[in-house]
Amino acid sequence: MNLSFIINNALPLTVGAGVLSILYGILLTIMILRKPRGDAKMNEISDAISAGASAFMRRQYSVVAVIGVIIFAILFYVLGSYTALGFAIGAICSTVAGVLA
C-alpha cells in the first residue's frame, strides 16, 4: 500500500478498524462469560470487590459532577454556550461510557 491509498481511503479504513475492534471485543466478552465463575469463596470475594467499586464510582461521579458544573459555568461565561454545550455533551458521554464499561 502506498501513502496516497491510505490518505484517499482514511475514513473507510478507520471505520473498518473501529468495527473490527468492536467485533473483537464482543468475541472476547462472549468467551469470558462462558467460563465458570469459580467456587463460592471466589464469588463472595468478587461480590465484595464489586460492591466496593460501585460505592467508589458513585462517590467519584458525584464529586466530578460538581467540578463539571463549575467548569461548564466558566466555559459558558468565558467561551460561550456552544463550547459549554460541547463540554457537557462530552462529559455526559464519558460518564455513560464509564458506567456501561
Buried (B, 14 or more C-beta within 10 A) or exposed (E): EEEEEEEEEEEEBEEEEEEEEEEEEEEEEEEEEEEEEEEEEEEEEEEEEEEEEEEEEEEEBEEBEEEBEEBBEEBBEEEEEEEBEEBBEEBEEEBEEEEEE
